Amino acid sequence: MIVRIMGEGQVEIAPADIDVLNELDGELEAAIETDDETQFRAKLHALLDKVRDVGRPLADDSLEPSELILPPADASIEEVREMLGDTGLIPG
């Protein structure tokens, strides 16, 4: 799966890593639903850090289509809320 973190570039995520990312995505959604800014910030950073950790960076000149687009680390709750679909940021 090709993932773009807005403002950072693309990484390739192995299928085996999707479950842990879905778990973090669920925690992020819960923080958004309760409008808990502190938890939102922590969960967003945890998700992005995990994507960076398990993802294999693609070359800057790569033109692969992104299957997922994640918000930047400094995104607001409202910006991320607008990005959420029925399945969260990371579809299961």
C-alpha positions in Angstrom: 0.0 0.0 0.0 1.3 3.4 -1.0 0.7 6.1 1.7 1.4 9.8 1.4 1.9 11.9 4.5 1.0 15.4 3.4 4.1 17.6 3.2 6.5 14.6 3.6 6.3 12.3 0.7 5.3 8.7 0.1 6.1 5.4 1.8 5.2 1.8 1.0 3.5 -0.1 3.8 3.6 -3.9 3.9 0.2 -5.6 4.3 1.4 -7.1 7.6 1.6 -3.6 9.1 -2.0 -2.5 8.3 -3.6 -4.0 11.4 -1.4 -2.0 13.8 -2.0 1.1 11.8 -5.8 0.5 11.9 -5.6 0.2 15.7 -3.8 3.5 15.9 -6.3 5.0 13.5 -9.2 3.9 15.8 -7.5 5.5 18.7 -7.1 8.7 16.7 -10.8 8.6 15.7 -11.8 8.2 19.4 -9.8 11.3 20.4 -11.5 13.3 17.6 -15.0 12.1 18.6 -14.4 13.4 22.1 -12.7 16.6 21.0 -9.7 15.8 23.2 -6.9 17.9 21.8 -4.2 16.4 23.9 -5.1 12.8 23.0 -5.7 13.8 19.4 -2.2 15.3 19.1 -0.7 12.2 20.8 -2.6 9.7 18.6 -1.9 11.6 15.4 1.8 11.6 16.1 1.8 8.0 17.1 0.1 7.0 13.8 2.4 9.1 11.7 5.5 7.9 13.6 4.4 4.3 13.0 3.9 4.9 9.3 7.3 6.4 9.1 8.8 3.5 11.1 7.3 0.6 9.1 7.1 2.4 5.7 9.7 2.1 3.0 10.3 5.6 1.6 9.7 6.0 -2.1 12.1 8.1 -4.2 11.2 11.8 -4.3 10.7 11.5 -8.1 8.4 8.5 -7.8 5.0 8.9 -9.5 3.1 6.1 -7.7 -0.5 6.8 -7.0 -1.2 7.1 -3.2 -3.8 4.7 -1.9 -4.0 6.7 1.4 -3.3 10.3 2.2 -2.5 11.1 5.8 -2.6 14.6 7.3 0.6 16.4 8.4 1.6 16.3 12.0 0.4 19.9 12.6 -3.1 19.3 11.3 -6.0 20.4 13.5 -8.8 18.2 14.8 -11.2 19.8 12.3 -8.9 19.2 9.3 -8.5 15.6 10.2 -12.2 15.2 10.9 -12.9 16.4 7.4 -10.4 13.8 6.0 -12.1 10.9 7.8 -14.3 8.7 5.8 -16.6 5.9 6.9 -13.6 3.7 7.5 -11.3 6.3 9.2 -8.0 7.4 7.7 -6.8 3.9 7.1 -9.5 1.5 5.7 -9.4 -2.0 7.2 
